[in-house]
């Protein structure tokens, strides 16, 4: 029987507290800002532990950092090389991973595949708050997954989930999804800010105390962020986002936070009839080799996490028939395109103020680094002049406001990736030219330092 816990309602605008909910805050007058929270427990005496202390751990003490055991955490493979890469090398005991993405993108499918693999080696538990065991069983049958050791629990009450988890003691636990579970300590509905925050806090405390690797599935808003309080992403160790078109076959899993590995690591999957399959050579997916050279297309080398990727950048420049020219980007930053076109006008003498400019990163990949600047400008210039670039050319480099071509990190590694895929020419920042004694065979590398040095190429 759960003890009755006192709750209060706190205004998100001014912090004022109220004993019951009302539509308007009585202090600041804001509407619909009162959120349910647990009332603060009385201050514990010195030498005692507060109720609900994380895992019943011992009292904290000051320690010297040099005395802390800094040995690397032991990791276990998930049975999926791309997921292991995104997690930083494998699954860590006691880690908490939050996975978000659009509906139908493949979150539940990936975790069901991973749990079916892990269940063959250790105890694993799949807690579903959205689907019945029959629905999950039909999906596992369709994906041809082993089902003899995979344990399911259809439950949405956190206290009941933790009670069963204490008995089962799984090494891996999946909660699908965090927006469907609730705690009996609060009266608000599942999915509310207070319920998501408190339910996640209890689950995180259990994972840290028991050493269970915990996966939380999170719904996303129409803006693409995980629904619920932002503090949810701060509570967990790793935050992964699924990207891609649900109607297409390509899926990209990106790490935006990782306490156990590099951030911005990328995993690439293909959705098939038997679930998500890892793509070991994603550069081949993002490249659409044209039979004949076409205007407005150029290949660049971007870097996601620890590996370089070859991505095709396409641009279409068309005469504007309206009052205001359009600047549209897919997979790239729109404001940066406007800036680059201004640089092209000022330092290249090419004006596109009366042209619509559309830029696309092929394959649905999102490029967040400035190394795409030079490729975007050359693709736009190629489309504007209707002059194709060589199909064996690869380009990367940052373009500054003064018209300079700035170097980007890991230039030699990017060039080696391009040479491995058969590219014969490269235009790169002069500072990214290979060092003496590190010449790459089979690729002609041209270093540039100013934008006007590449204006005659397309």
N, C-alpha and C positions, 0 to 999 in steps of 0.2 A: 504494500500500500504506500503510495507516494505521499509524503508530508505536504501539507498545504503551504505554498510559498507565496509571500506577499508580492504583488506586482504594483508598479506605478506607471504613469504615462508621462513621458518626457517630451517637451517641445523640441523639435529638430532645429528650430530657428534661434530660440533664446535660452534653451536649457531649463525652463521652468518645469516643475513637477506638479502633477495632479493625481488625485486618488482614483479618478474615473475618467473615461474617455468622453470628450466632447468635440464638436466640430471646429471650435475656435479656441485658441489659446487665450486664457484669461489675462496673461501678462503682456504679451506683445501684439495680440489680436490677429495672428496669422491663422489661416484656415487649413484644416486637414494636416497639421504638422505634429500632432500628438502620437507618439509611438510607444507601444507597450514594452516595458523592460522589467527585469527582476529587481526588486528593491535591494539596496546595498545591505549586506549582512553586518551585524554589529562588529566593531573592531575587536579582534582577538587579543588576548593578553600576551605579553612577551613570553616566548617559549612555547606557545601553542600554535596549532595549525588552523586556519580558517576552514569552515565547512566546504566540502567539494574541492579541496586543494588538488591540483592536477595530479592524478594518479596516486594520491597519498604519499607524495615524495617527501623526503626528509627536508628539514629546515635549510634554507639557502644560507650559504656562507661565502665570504670573500676569498677568492683564490688567485694565485699568481698564474698568468697565462702560460708561462713556461712549464708549469706543473700539470697542465691539462693534457690529457691523452689526445694527440692530434693524428692518430692512426686513421687511415682511410676506412670509410665504411665498407663492409662487405656487401656486395651486390649479387643479386641473382637475375639471370636472364629471364625476360618475359616470353621467350620463344619467338620474338619478332624483332629482327635486327633494326628496323626503322624506329620502332618505339623505344628500344634500348638506347639508340642514338639520341633521341629527343630527351630521354630521362637522364642522360649523362653517363650511360654505360650499363644501366640495369636498374633493378628495383631495390631500394634500400629499406630495411626493416624499420618500421615506425614512421615512415614517410607518409605524407598526405598530399595527394595529387588531385587537382581540380581540372576537369575536362569540360570545356564549353564548345558550343557550335550550334548552327542552325538546325531546325528539326529535319530529320531524315538524312543528315550528313554522314552518319555512321558511328556515333559515339557508343551506343549500346552494342552495336555489332562488333566493334573492335574490342570492347571490354569483355564481351562474352567469349570471343575467340581467345583472348589472353587468359581468362580465368579457366577455360577448358584445358588450356595447355598447362597452367600452373597447378590445377587440381590433380594432375597425374603425378606431381612430385610432393605436394604438401596440401594441407587442408585449406580450402578456399570456400568463401560464402558470397553468394550473389543476392543482395537484398533489393527487391523490386517494389517500388511504390506506384508504378504506372501500368505494368503489364502483369497478367496472370501467369502462373507457372505453365499453363497450357500454351500460351502465346510464346513464351520463351522456349519451351520444348519444341514447338513447331519451327522456330527460327534455327535452333541448334540442329534439328533434323535436316532442314533445308541447306544449312552450311556444312553438313556432314561432320559435325563435331562429336567427339566422345562425350557421352552423357552419363556414364556409370558412376563417376566420382564428383560431378559438379552438384553442389548443394545449393538449393534455392530457399529464399524466405520472403513470402509476400507480406510485408509489414511496413507501416508508416509511423508507428510510435517509437520515438528514440529510446525511451526507457525499456521497451520490450525488445528492441533490437540489441541494445547493450546487454540485457539480461541473457539473451540467447547467445550472443557473441562470447560472453564470459564462460558459458558452458561449452560451446563449440571450439573456442580458441583457434580461429582461423589465422593463417599467416598472411592471407590476402583477403580483403573485404571490399566489396563494391556496393555503393549506395546509389541507386538509380531511381529518382534523382533527389538532390538535396532540397529542391523546392516542394517536394511532395511529403516530406516527413515533418513531424511536429513533436513538441515536447509538452507533457502534461502540466508543466510548471506555468505555462502561459495560456491565456484564453483566446488569443487571436487565431485566425485561420492559417492552415499550412500555406507556405509561400510568402507570408508577410515578412517584413524586414526583421521584426523581433524573432519570429519563429526560425527563420533561416540562420540568423546569427547565433541564437542560443543552441539550436540543434547541431550546427556545425561545431560549436565550441565543445559540446559534450563528446561528439565523435572524435574530434582532434585529441582531447584529453585521453580518451580510451586508447587511441592509436599510439600515442607517445608512451603511455604507461605499460601497455601490453606488448609493444614491438610489432603490432600488426600493420602491414602496408595497406593504406586506405586509399581507395579511389572514390571521388565524388563526381557525379555527373551534374552539370549545371545548365539550366536553360539560359538563353540569351535574349536580350531585348531587340527591338527592331533596329537599334543603332549598332548591334553586334556585341555589346558588353554583356557580361554575365549578370542575370537578373538578381536582385537582392542588394544587400548592403555592400559597399565597396570593401568594407573591412573583411569580407569573406576571402578575398584574394590575399590579404595580408596574413590571415590566420594559417593558410596552407603553405606547404613547402614548394610546390610546383604548380604552375598554372599553364595549361595547354589549351590551345584554340584550334578547332578544326576549321579549315578554309576550303573553298571550292564550290563549284556549282552542284547542288544536289541532283540535278538532271544529268550531269556528266559523269564520267568514270574516274576522274582524277580527284584525289583528296590530298590535302597538305595539312600536316599536324605541326604547329609551331609552338615552341616554348617561349612564353613571354616573362616567366619567372621561374628560377630553378636554384634552390639552395644547395643542390648536390651536383651541379654541372653547369655547362655554359648556357647562357641565355641566347635567345633567337636561333636556337638549333632547329633544324627542319627535318621532318620525316615525310616521305612521299609514298602514297598508297594508291592502288587502283581498285575500284569497286568492281567485283566480279560476281558471278552467280554463287560462288562459294565464299563470299565475304571479301574483306579487305586483304589485298595481297601487297606485300612490300615491293617497291620499285628500287632495285639496286643501282640503276643507272638513270637518274632522273633527267640528266641533260638530254638524253635521247627523246624524252617525252616532250620537253619544252621546245625542241627544235622541229620546225616543219620545213624540211628541205624542199625548196621549189625546183621544179624541173628546169625552169629558165629563170634568169635573174628578173626580179620585179622591183619596181621603184617603191621606196618607203619602207624597206625591210633591212635590218642590220642585226647582227648577232653580238651580244655583249656577254661578259663573264661577271656574274654577281657572286657574292659570297654570303652564304647563309650558315651561321654557326661555325662549324669547323671544316666545311667543304665548299669548293667552288661549284657553281652551276652555270651552264650555258643556257641563255634565254634569248629568244627572238623578240626584238622590239619593232613594232610596226607603227607607222605614222601615215595619216591621210590628211593632206592639205587640199582644201577645196574652197572655191570662191564663196564668200559670204553673200547670201541673198537677203539677209535681214538687216536690222539696224545695228546689232551688236554681234561681233564675231564670237564663236563658241570656242572654248578651250575644254576639251573632254579627255580625261585619262581613266584608264582601267589598269589597276595594279601599280600605279605611280601617283605621286603627289601632284594635284592639280595646280596649286600655287607655284610649285617649282617649275612647271611647264611655262607658265606666264612669265616668270623671271628669266628663264632660258631664252624665250623668244625675244625678250627685251635686250638681252646680251647679244643675240644674233643680229638684231637690228643695229645696235650701237657699234659693235666691234666687227661685224661681218658685212654690214651694208645691205642686208637682206631684210626687207620689211614684210611682215605678215599681218599687219593690223587690219587688213580687209579680207582676211582668209580665216575660214574655220579650220581648226587644227584638232585632230583626234589621234591619241596615242594609246597603244595597247601593249601590255606584256602578255605574250602568247602563253596559253596553258593555265591561266587563272592564277599564276603566282603573283605575289605582292612584293615589290622591290622597295625597300626602305632606305637604301644607302644612296649616296651621291655619285657612286661610280657609274650610274646610268646616264649622267648628264650628257656626255659626249655622244653616246649612242642615240639618245633622243634627238639631239640637234642634227646629227647626220641623217637620221631617218626622216625627219621633217624636211630637211633640205633636199634629200633625194626625191621625196614625193612632190615637193614644190617645183623642182626642176624637171620632174619626170625622167630622171636618170638613175638607173639601177646601180647599186653598189655590188662589188664582186661577191659571189656566194661563198668564197673561202676566206672572207675578211671577218675579223673579230675586233671589237672596239670596247674600251672602257676608259674612264677618267672623269674627274670632277671639273666642272667649269665654274670659274669665279666671275664676279661682277665686273672685274677689270679685263675680262677676256682671256685670262690665263688658264692653262690646263694644269690642274693640281694633281699630285699623286694620290693613290688610294692604297690601303693596306693590302699586304700579301700579293703584290704584283706578279712575282715570279711563279707563285702557285697557280694564279689565274692563267698565265701563259702556258704553263705545263698542261693544264686541263684542256686548253684550246688545241695545243699541238697533239694531244692524245686523241682528239676527235677529228683530226685531219685538216685543220685550218692551216693555210699557208701564209696568210698575211695578218698583221696586227698593227693597229694604231693605238698607242698608249702614251701616257704622260712621260716626258723625258726622264723624270726621276724614277720611273718604274722600269727602265731598261735593265735587263739582267746585268749583274756585276761581271767583271772580267773573269774569265774562266768558267762562267756559268751559262755559256751560250746554248740556246736550244736548237736542236737539229730539225730541219724541215720547215721552219717558220721564219718568215722575213718580218722583223720587228722594226717599226718606225716610231721614234720618239718625237713628241711635239710638246711645245711649251706655250704656244699662243693659238687662239681660235683661228686666226687668219691663215695659219699653216695648213689647215684641213679644208678650207673653203673651196678649193678647186677639185676636191675628190669626187663628190657626186656630180 
